[in-house]
Amino acid sequence: MKKLWMILITILFVSGIAYAQDLILEKSPEEIIVFAGDSMFYQRETWRVELQKGENIYSWGKSLTLNDEEVFIQVEGGILRSTISDSSNQNTIVSIYADQPTTGTIHLTFPIEHLHLNYLCQFFWEPDEISPVGRLLVDIMNQSQEAIRNRVFVIANQRLVLNLEPFETKRLIVEEFQMINAEKISRYNPSYFHDTNIHFFWDLLLPDAILFPGKAEYFEKSSSGVVFLGENYLSGETPQLRAEVGESTDVVVEEKVEKQEKLNQIYNQEGKEVLFDTREKKTYRVANRGTEKKKIEVVVPLQAGYELISHSVPLSRTEMNQISFILELDAQQEINVSIEVSGKNLTSGFVFR
């Protein structure tokens, strides 16, 4: 990557001109590459300089691909008065005022277009553990024809020293982390999954420091090795993650419509039924055939336009056209759940399907 040099020229209106070599405490800046929350890499240069009393003017030779508005400048030890683009070249003129001679720093931050990063979270389950272990990884891609040598990267508050060859992609482990909360739950939702299987999930609460958009992969460790369970994607917007890791073969859910009656029917002049109410009842038999206690969520699809008459367990509305109930069953426990509703002003069909 083309190195950006800073040429420091300090013009002191009260004491004449001082040479750049006399004012630079370090002949080259500290350079780090920071990955920001907007999915961009930024280079941050820090120059240590001797500020003289009065106005100090510096000329920075920026890259040809940078615009002035893309460069963020911070000053310590003085006051940033102005920045001016030099039309005769690609330099940016920076004016800093100091009340007295002092050691100062100039921070220059600007985007790097040829570096890209993807986040990856991996979760590992081990037998008898109450919570999986998480691992945050990154894939860094150098899409430039120039190599990057011994550069400091700051990613997820971690400082890493890296070398990247032209067009090389490097995968790094940033950190391992524990869940804030983890809960096993089996879900029955034929409308969503398009089957009547019981899908097994870990409902995870991630640390806020791991909230990055990216891919999530799930693994299970055993004495015979590591088994890949599945994958999905993290939005980076919420710490809550539903990780589907298989199916619960020892949970049984059977549903049955016990009653569907039409009431208060209205007919048109041709004798055709055009409006009616219903009285309906549905039961669910839920059984835990396993050897340990299980939490089970059953989702019940319901059309709009119904009145709840009775229910044997607490219900929650999850979406406009569905409700759900959650049971915690001991090993070998079985329970029957009944829900009774009345459909109102229907034109066809029933509430329960």
Solvent accessible surface area in square Angstrom, and as a share of the most:
residue,aa,sasa,rsa
1,M,54,0.24
2,K,127,0.54
3,K,77,0.32
4,L,10,0.05
5,W,143,0.50
6,M,9,0.04
7,I,93,0.47
8,L,0,0.00
9,I,81,0.41
10,T,0,0.00
11,I,56,0.28
12,L,13,0.06
13,F,143,0.60
14,V,124,0.71
15,S,81,0.52
16,G,39,0.37
17,I,126,0.64
18,A,24,0.19
19,Y,167,0.63
20,A,22,0.17
21,Q,121,0.54
22,D,100,0.52
23,L,5,0.02
24,I,19,0.09
25,L,73,0.36
26,E,65,0.29
27,K,126,0.53
28,S,53,0.34
29,P,14,0.09
30,E,92,0.41
31,E,31,0.14
32,I,19,0.10
33,I,0,0.00
34,V,43,0.24
35,F,25,0.10
36,A,32,0.25
37,G,87,0.84
38,D,85,0.44
39,S,77,0.49
40,M,58,0.26
41,F,1,0.00
42,Y,50,0.19
43,Q,4,0.02
44,R,68,0.25
45,E,0,0.00
46,T,18,0.11
47,W,3,0.01
48,R,95,0.34
49,V,0,0.00
50,E,51,0.23
51,L,2,0.01
52,Q,49,0.22
53,K,117,0.49
54,G,15,0.14
55,E,38,0.17
56,N,0,0.00
57,I,36,0.18
58,Y,0,0.00
59,S,10,0.07
60,W,0,0.00
61,G,19,0.19
62,K,16,0.07
63,S,22,0.14
64,L,128,0.64
65,T,117,0.68
66,L,14,0.07
67,N,80,0.41
68,D,57,0.30
69,E,146,0.66
70,E,61,0.27
71,V,22,0.13
72,F,121,0.50
73,I,20,0.10
74,Q,73,0.32
75,V,29,0.17
76,E,98,0.44
77,G,47,0.45
78,G,22,0.21
79,I,109,0.55
80,L,66,0.33
81,R,141,0.51
82,S,49,0.31
83,T,67,0.39
84,I,107,0.54
85,S,61,0.39
86,D,40,0.21
87,S,119,0.77
88,S,94,0.61
89,N,72,0.37
90,Q,76,0.34
91,N,27,0.14
92,T,8,0.05
93,I,43,0.22
94,V,0,0.00
95,S,8,0.05
96,I,0,0.00
97,Y,63,0.24
98,A,1,0.01
99,D,103,0.54
100,Q,120,0.53
101,P,89,0.56
102,T,44,0.26
103,T,64,0.37
104,G,2,0.02
105,T,24,0.14
106,I,1,0.00
107,H,18,0.08
108,L,0,0.00
109,T,25,0.15
110,F,8,0.03
111,P,18,0.11
112,I,9,0.05
113,E,113,0.51
114,H,42,0.19
115,L,6,0.03
116,H,80,0.36
117,L,19,0.09
118,N,87,0.45
119,Y,17,0.06
120,L,8,0.04
121,C,4,0.02
122,Q,20,0.09
123,F,0,0.00
124,F,23,0.09
125,W,16,0.05
126,E,77,0.35
127,P,86,0.54
128,D,150,0.78
129,E,94,0.42
130,I,151,0.77
131,S,30,0.19
132,P,1,0.00
133,V,52,0.30
134,G,0,0.00
135,R,58,0.21
136,L,0,0.00
137,L,9,0.05
138,V,0,0.00
139,D,23,0.12
140,I,0,0.00
141,M,37,0.17
142,N,1,0.00
143,Q,97,0.43
144,S,20,0.13
145,Q,150,0.67
146,E,81,0.36
147,A,28,0.22
148,I,3,0.01
149,R,134,0.49
150,N,108,0.55
151,R,32,0.12
152,V,32,0.18
153,F,0,0.00
154,V,30,0.18
155,I,1,0.00
156,A,18,0.14
157,N,133,0.68
158,Q,66,0.29
159,R,146,0.53
160,L,38,0.19
161,V,99,0.57
162,L,13,0.06
163,N,64,0.33
164,L,0,0.00
165,E,74,0.33
166,P,52,0.33
167,F,132,0.55
168,E,53,0.24
169,T,79,0.46
170,K,56,0.24
171,R,133,0.48
172,L,32,0.16
173,I,95,0.48
174,V,13,0.07
175,E,50,0.22
176,E,104,0.47
177,F,16,0.07
178,Q,118,0.52
179,M,20,0.09
180,I,109,0.55
181,N,87,0.45
182,A,23,0.18
183,E,65,0.29
184,K,88,0.37
185,I,5,0.02
186,S,3,0.02
187,R,12,0.05
188,Y,6,0.02
189,N,17,0.09
190,P,32,0.20
191,S,64,0.41
192,Y,152,0.58
193,F,35,0.15
194,H,161,0.72
195,D,46,0.24
196,T,97,0.57
197,N,65,0.34
198,I,11,0.06
199,H,14,0.06
200,F,50,0.21
201,F,16,0.07
202,W,8,0.03
203,D,33,0.17
204,L,5,0.03
205,L,55,0.27
206,L,4,0.02
207,P,25,0.16
208,D,107,0.56
209,A,60,0.47
210,I,3,0.01
211,L,47,0.23
212,F,45,0.19
213,P,77,0.48
214,G,18,0.17
215,K,63,0.27
216,A,0,0.00
217,E,25,0.11
218,Y,2,0.01
219,F,32,0.13
220,E,76,0.34
221,K,70,0.30
222,S,52,0.33
223,S,129,0.83
224,S,108,0.70
225,G,33,0.32
226,V,87,0.50
227,V,78,0.45
228,F,109,0.45
229,L,52,0.26
230,G,16,0.16
231,E,88,0.39
232,N,47,0.24
233,Y,154,0.59
234,L,19,0.10
235,S,65,0.42
236,G,20,0.19
237,E,154,0.69
238,T,63,0.36
239,P,38,0.24
240,Q,134,0.60
241,L,15,0.07
242,R,137,0.50
243,A,0,0.00
244,E,63,0.28
245,V,14,0.08
246,G,32,0.31
247,E,94,0.42
248,S,13,0.08
249,T,130,0.76
250,D,44,0.23
251,V,7,0.04
252,V,45,0.26
253,V,16,0.09
254,E,89,0.40
255,E,65,0.29
256,K,128,0.54
257,V,54,0.31
258,E,85,0.38
259,K,66,0.28
260,Q,67,0.30
261,E,82,0.37
262,K,77,0.33
263,L,74,0.37
264,N,108,0.56
265,Q,75,0.33
266,I,90,0.46
267,Y,116,0.44
268,N,59,0.30
269,Q,192,0.85
270,E,156,0.70
271,G,51,0.49
272,K,135,0.57
273,E,48,0.21
274,V,58,0.33
275,L,53,0.27
276,F,2,0.01
277,D,19,0.10
278,T,0,0.00
279,R,86,0.31
280,E,0,0.00
281,K,69,0.29
282,K,3,0.01
283,T,30,0.18
284,Y,1,0.00
285,R,68,0.25
286,V,0,0.00
287,A,0,0.00
288,N,0,0.00
289,R,104,0.38
290,G,4,0.04
291,T,132,0.77
292,E,93,0.42
293,K,122,0.52
294,K,32,0.14
295,K,45,0.19
296,I,0,0.00
297,E,12,0.05
298,V,0,0.00
299,V,8,0.05
300,V,0,0.00
301,P,50,0.31
302,L,3,0.01
303,Q,48,0.21
304,A,68,0.53
305,G,41,0.39
306,Y,55,0.21
307,E,92,0.41
308,L,68,0.34
309,I,63,0.32
310,S,52,0.33
311,H,81,0.36
312,S,67,0.43
313,V,18,0.10
314,P,116,0.73
315,L,37,0.18
316,S,66,0.42
317,R,119,0.44
318,T,64,0.37
319,E,111,0.50
320,M,158,0.71
321,N,80,0.41
322,Q,28,0.13
323,I,8,0.04
324,S,2,0.01
325,F,3,0.01
326,I,87,0.44
327,L,15,0.08
328,E,100,0.45
329,L,3,0.02
330,D,77,0.40
331,A,42,0.32
332,Q,112,0.50
333,Q,71,0.31
334,E,75,0.33
335,I,55,0.28
336,N,104,0.53
337,V,1,0.00
338,S,34,0.22
339,I,0,0.00
340,E,25,0.11
341,V,0,0.00
342,S,11,0.07
343,G,0,0.00
344,K,80,0.34
345,N,104,0.54
346,L,16,0.08
347,T,97,0.56
348,S,81,0.52
349,G,41,0.40
350,F,51,0.21
351,V,2,0.01
352,F,3,0.01
353,R,204,0.74
